[in-house]
Amino acid sequence: MIVVPVQLAERSYDVVVGVGARHHLSAVLPDGVRRVAVVTQDGIGVDVDPGCDHRVFTIGDGEQAKTMATVEGLCREWAQWGLTRVDAVVAVGGGLVTDVAGFAAAVYHRGVPVVHVPTTLLGQVDAAIGGKTGVNLPEGKNLVGSFWQPSAVLCDTEVLASLPPREVRNGFGELAKYHFLGLDDDGARSISDSGLPAKVAACVAIKAEVVASDERESGRRALLNYGHTLAHALEVEGNFDLRHGEAVAIGLVFAGRLAAAMGRIDDAGVAHHESVVAGYGLPVSLPDGADVAELVTVMGRDKKALDGLTFVLDGPDGIEVVPGVDPVLVANVLEEMP
């Protein structure tokens, strides 16, 4: 097993990565837990044993289930069962499950412990790490949420073997992002190491370092949203056949092109973005039927948009948050996307 610590003083915890990591659940639960509410979805097919009294609660599939109504439903079911503040929640599933269950745990009884057992590649390299939880509104993704750090995260790479190819590609979108956030000179860090556990652990280590330096996204943590501004707009704006990681991939290519249009990087930098994304078999073009004007409007509602359109962009000093980007320039770059 590879153990990656997330250093947050009294809220510190370990991320355990490797084959069979989920079987360590009972060992990472907080002391004194009597009951565990296991939150998952039909079809996940991953069983966990917390070693104490537990009950499984299922939520719906798809972004339509990532709502305040789902959170209320979970909290009411937990109350009816008798879950208390000395008990715990265990989220078993992809990023939607960890986001929803984590937020419900954050607000139920004003906070109960949660352990994440992410079952997708995207969840293991990104969504389950760092304590960001939340649900969507019709006006945008993740607009209601909380920072609620888990007690532990168990990234069992054994469960990834059964994922369909497109779900693996979904995780590759976040893996591609971490190529640009790596800590070594060539931007790849150890993500290129052989073996899936090593790749997952490398991404977790990068995210853990960023989260430890900026837990509540007041500055540096926003860099983890690289490629996500356009990605979230694509997910909100239309009924495109895009998974989150695929939308992030398009967002990374767009971010490279926008940075070049602003004179922040050169053509070689743009080519590097497209090469990394294409190397994972991910899309590099806007989906057919994308409405540029609507995408610009939706991006203006992004959580980072404190001073006009705001993007995370590459540049001479590396990846950084850039506010006040000209909407006309943004639209022009979108129009020129392949």
C-alpha positions as MATLAB code, in Angstrom:
seq = 'MIVVPVQLAERSYDVVVGVGARHHLSAVLPDGVRRVAVVTQDGIGVDVDPGCDHRVFTIGDGEQAKTMATVEGLCREWAQWGLTRVDAVVAVGGGLVTDVAGFAAAVYHRGVPVVHVPTTLLGQVDAAIGGKTGVNLPEGKNLVGSFWQPSAVLCDTEVLASLPPREVRNGFGELAKYHFLGLDDDGARSISDSGLPAKVAACVAIKAEVVASDERESGRRALLNYGHTLAHALEVEGNFDLRHGEAVAIGLVFAGRLAAAMGRIDDAGVAHHESVVAGYGLPVSLPDGADVAELVTVMGRDKKALDGLTFVLDGPDGIEVVPGVDPVLVANVLEEMP';
ca = [
       0.000    0.000    0.000;
       1.033    3.597   -0.647;
       0.015    6.012    2.110;
      -0.160    9.712    1.200;
      -0.753   12.084    4.122;
      -2.884   15.195    3.738;
      -1.363   17.582    6.287;
      -4.057   19.824    7.783;
      -3.116   20.070   11.475;
      -5.943   18.539   13.534;
      -7.845   17.696   10.340;
      -4.983   15.689    8.811;
      -5.723   12.285    7.345;
      -4.226    9.570    5.181;
      -5.065    8.522    1.661;
      -4.361    4.812    1.263;
      -3.719    3.709   -2.334;
      -3.365    0.149   -3.581;
      -5.005   -3.164   -4.355;
      -7.454   -4.063   -1.589;
      -7.318   -0.699    0.197;
     -11.066   -0.801    0.902;
     -10.551   -3.735    3.263;
      -8.797   -1.375    5.706;
     -12.055    0.516    6.385;
     -12.572   -0.618    9.964;
      -9.035    0.483   10.841;
      -9.512    4.085    9.626;
     -12.891    4.818   11.205;
     -12.752    7.269   14.123;
     -12.652    5.744   17.585;
     -16.046    5.138   19.181;
     -18.086    4.854   15.977;
     -21.087    2.609   16.640;
     -23.001    2.906   13.391;
     -22.009    3.588    9.797;
     -24.260    4.896    7.024;
     -22.851    3.575    3.734;
     -23.912    5.826    0.840;
     -23.645    4.396   -2.653;
     -25.551    3.931   -5.916;
     -27.215    0.948   -7.518;
     -24.772   -0.740   -9.816;
     -21.575    0.301   -8.018;
     -21.131   -3.285   -6.877;
     -18.382   -2.581   -4.327;
     -19.007   -3.941   -0.842;
     -17.332   -2.598    2.292;
     -17.305   -3.913    5.843;
     -16.936   -1.224    8.523;
     -16.862   -3.863   11.235;
     -19.862   -2.437   13.099;
     -23.599   -1.957   12.685;
     -24.226   -0.391    9.282;
     -26.906    0.247    6.705;
     -26.678    1.004    2.981;
     -28.385    4.108    1.599;
     -28.588    4.521   -2.177;
     -28.866    7.736   -4.163;
     -29.769    8.269   -7.807;
     -27.495    8.338  -10.825;
     -26.393   11.320  -12.895;
     -26.110   15.031  -12.257;
     -29.879   15.208  -11.710;
     -29.293   13.398   -8.391;
     -26.672   15.897   -7.222;
     -29.191   18.204   -5.565;
     -30.305   19.611   -2.237;
     -33.294   17.260   -2.422;
     -30.951   14.265   -2.395;
     -29.078   15.666    0.605;
     -32.329   16.245    2.471;
     -33.453   12.714    1.651;
     -30.247   11.221    3.058;
     -30.381   13.314    6.225;
     -33.995   12.349    6.877;
     -33.238    8.667    6.383;
     -30.270    8.911    8.737;
     -32.404   10.647   11.368;
     -35.089    7.975   11.084;
     -32.432    5.285   11.512;
     -30.928    7.066   14.511;
     -27.504    8.085   13.201;
     -25.775   10.346   15.728;
     -22.771   12.665   15.863;
     -20.575    9.861   17.217;
     -21.322    7.706   14.179;
     -19.937    7.986   10.653;
     -20.767    8.083    6.960;
     -18.881    6.056    4.344;
     -19.215    7.134    0.704;
     -18.674    4.328   -1.807;
     -18.769    5.423   -5.441;
     -17.593    8.059   -7.858;
     -17.248   11.798   -7.429;
     -20.990   12.370   -7.361;
     -21.354   10.026   -4.385;
     -18.442   11.498   -2.443;
     -19.635   15.060   -3.168;
     -23.225   14.390   -2.071;
     -22.471   12.104    0.878;
     -19.678   14.398    2.035;
     -21.956   17.443    1.976;
     -24.730   15.561    3.765;
     -22.221   14.462    6.414;
     -21.026   18.060    6.781;
     -24.494   19.411    7.558;
     -26.126   16.484    9.390;
     -25.982   17.233   13.140;
     -23.608   20.043   12.060;
     -21.030   17.516   11.024;
     -20.382   13.777   11.312;
     -17.186   11.979   10.232;
     -16.987   10.697    6.666;
     -14.660    8.212    4.975;
     -14.464    8.094    1.193;
     -14.009    4.900   -0.795;
     -13.842    6.228   -4.391;
     -14.558    3.559   -6.990;
     -13.691    5.497  -10.144;
     -10.348    6.711  -11.440;
     -11.602   10.291  -11.412;
     -12.691    9.935   -7.801;
      -9.382    8.424   -6.720;
      -7.111   11.002   -8.348;
      -9.203   14.057   -7.566;
     -12.828   14.205   -6.432;
     -12.523   12.339   -3.128;
      -9.409   14.204   -1.966;
      -9.360   17.578   -0.243;
     -12.697   18.001    1.502;
     -14.678   19.936   -1.101;
     -18.284   18.770   -1.117;
     -21.368   20.128   -2.797;
     -24.406   19.862   -5.008;
     -25.687   21.640   -8.089;
     -28.320   24.284   -8.697;
     -30.085   24.800  -12.026;
     -27.882   27.888  -12.391;
     -24.585   26.016  -12.129;
     -22.506   23.153  -10.787;
     -21.400   22.887   -7.160;
     -22.859   26.243   -6.155;
     -23.971   24.924   -2.740;
     -21.465   23.063   -0.630;
     -19.028   22.943    2.240;
     -15.419   22.159    3.057;
     -15.579   18.957    5.110;
     -12.412   16.912    5.343;
     -12.781   13.123    5.444;
     -11.305   11.017    8.224;
      -9.571    8.913    5.567;
      -9.722    8.049    1.868;
      -9.269    4.494    0.623;
      -8.303    4.337   -3.067;
      -8.629    0.653   -3.904;
      -7.159    0.298   -7.392;
      -8.522   -3.253   -7.581;
     -12.029   -1.917   -8.216;
     -10.864    0.046  -11.278;
     -10.347   -3.160  -13.273;
     -14.082   -3.528  -13.811;
     -14.648    0.033  -15.053;
     -15.855    0.432  -18.652;
     -13.295    2.074  -20.965;
     -15.142    5.378  -21.094;
     -15.179    5.666  -17.307;
     -11.414    5.127  -17.272;
     -11.081    7.842  -19.929;
     -13.195   10.072  -17.683;
     -10.506    9.767  -15.021;
      -7.792   10.426  -17.566;
      -9.149   13.985  -17.903;
      -8.077   14.741  -14.345;
      -4.829   12.819  -14.808;
      -4.073   15.065  -17.783;
      -4.703   18.116  -15.602;
      -2.103   16.978  -13.089;
       0.552   16.847  -15.808;
       0.405   20.653  -15.767;
       0.310   20.927  -11.965;
       3.230   18.566  -11.320;
       6.074   19.618   -9.093;
       9.102   18.864  -11.280;
      10.659   20.843  -14.112;
       8.980   18.987  -16.962;
       5.512   19.162  -15.413;
       5.004   15.403  -15.290;
       6.362   14.551  -11.810;
       5.926   10.828  -11.167;
       2.614   10.556  -13.020;
       4.506    8.820  -15.811;
       5.643    6.040  -13.433;
       4.541    2.565  -14.464;
       1.595    1.045  -12.632;
      -1.799    2.510  -11.876;
      -1.313    2.740   -8.082;
       1.790    4.885   -8.649;
      -0.095    7.187  -11.032;
      -2.995    7.561   -8.582;
      -0.634    8.188   -5.661;
       1.306   10.809   -7.659;
      -1.884   12.759   -8.391;
      -2.990   12.438   -4.765;
       0.395   13.737   -3.579;
       0.148   16.809   -5.825;
      -3.382   17.554   -4.668;
      -2.495   16.923   -1.018;
       0.360   19.433   -1.211;
      -1.875   22.091   -2.763;
      -4.740   21.464   -0.316;
      -2.375   21.622    2.662;
      -1.222   25.074    1.511;
      -4.744   26.423    0.874;
      -7.485   24.305    2.421;
     -10.424   26.607    1.678;
      -9.534   27.777   -1.806;
      -8.647   31.333   -0.842;
      -5.777   31.371   -3.305;
      -3.512   28.591   -4.537;
      -6.091   25.801   -4.364;
      -7.985   27.410   -7.219;
      -5.188   26.079   -9.456;
      -6.784   22.639   -9.089;
      -9.602   23.988  -11.255;
      -7.311   24.133  -14.275;
      -9.464   23.406  -17.322;
     -12.640   23.379  -15.243;
     -14.131   26.791  -16.053;
     -15.075   25.801  -19.576;
     -15.667   22.209  -18.485;
     -18.358   23.218  -16.006;
     -19.968   25.520  -18.574;
     -20.118   22.669  -21.077;
     -21.721   20.463  -18.440;
     -24.337   23.105  -17.620;
     -24.981   24.679  -21.026;
     -26.176   21.788  -23.136;
     -27.050   18.131  -23.332;
     -23.698   17.138  -24.757;
     -22.508   13.562  -24.605;
     -19.578   14.483  -22.356;
     -18.300   12.994  -19.125;
     -16.649   15.360  -16.639;
     -13.107   14.291  -17.513;
     -13.820   14.701  -21.209;
     -15.120   18.222  -20.552;
     -11.984   18.990  -18.505;
      -9.843   17.793  -21.415;
     -11.544   20.278  -23.743;
     -11.142   22.923  -21.034;
      -7.397   22.255  -20.852;
      -7.001   22.716  -24.607;
      -9.074   25.914  -24.450;
      -7.006   27.207  -21.503;
      -3.828   26.689  -23.507;
      -5.263   28.525  -26.493;
      -6.572   31.385  -24.343;
      -3.192   31.739  -22.635;
      -1.518   31.976  -26.038;
      -4.050   34.566  -27.233;
      -3.130   36.650  -24.181;
       0.592   36.295  -24.912;
       1.201   34.188  -21.809;
       2.558   31.096  -23.615;
       3.807   30.385  -27.125;
       2.609   27.983  -29.806;
       4.785   25.215  -28.369;
       2.893   25.543  -25.100;
      -0.415   25.195  -26.923;
       0.889   22.134  -28.734;
       1.977   20.627  -25.407;
      -1.530   21.011  -24.004;
      -3.060   19.339  -27.028;
      -0.436   16.579  -27.038;
      -1.010   15.649  -23.377;
      -4.795   15.607  -23.801;
      -4.730   13.670  -27.068;
      -2.235   11.232  -25.548;
      -4.940   10.033  -23.191;
      -7.413    9.578  -26.044;
      -9.437   12.573  -24.894;
     -11.346   15.124  -27.007;
      -9.636   18.375  -28.011;
     -12.595   20.044  -29.787;
     -15.799   21.765  -28.719;
     -18.850   19.516  -29.114;
     -21.098   20.136  -32.086;
     -23.826   22.656  -31.346;
     -21.961   24.497  -28.581;
     -23.346   28.030  -28.157;
     -20.341   30.313  -27.629;
     -22.358   33.222  -26.223;
     -24.081   30.962  -23.724;
     -20.787   29.366  -22.691;
     -19.317   32.806  -21.972;
     -22.390   33.722  -19.896;
     -22.209   30.529  -17.854;
     -18.461   30.917  -17.285;
     -19.196   34.352  -15.838;
     -21.102   32.613  -13.026;
     -18.131   30.427  -12.118;
     -17.182   30.459   -8.409;
     -13.759   31.929   -9.263;
     -15.296   34.876  -11.121;
     -14.683   37.562   -8.498;
     -13.538   40.231  -10.967;
     -15.126   39.568  -14.347;
     -14.329   36.410  -16.284;
     -11.652   34.530  -14.358;
      -9.561   31.599  -15.571;
      -6.710   29.438  -14.359;
      -4.074   29.853  -17.062;
      -0.514   28.871  -17.873;
       2.094   31.589  -18.189;
       5.720   32.562  -17.651;
       5.355   31.963  -13.899;
       3.424   28.726  -14.331;
      -0.257   28.045  -13.691;
      -2.059   30.922  -11.963;
      -5.462   32.552  -11.544;
      -6.076   35.358  -14.037;
      -9.087   37.643  -13.394;
     -10.710   40.227  -15.644;
     -10.290   38.390  -18.944;
     -11.930   40.156  -21.906;
     -15.184   38.334  -22.807;
     -14.702   39.217  -26.484;
     -11.302   37.527  -26.494;
     -12.777   34.488  -24.755;
     -15.507   34.256  -27.375;
     -12.996   34.628  -30.204;
     -10.837   31.804  -28.846;
     -13.897   29.595  -28.469;
     -14.943   30.365  -32.017;
     -11.497   29.320  -33.235;
     -11.520   26.032  -31.358;
     -11.507   23.027  -33.695;
];
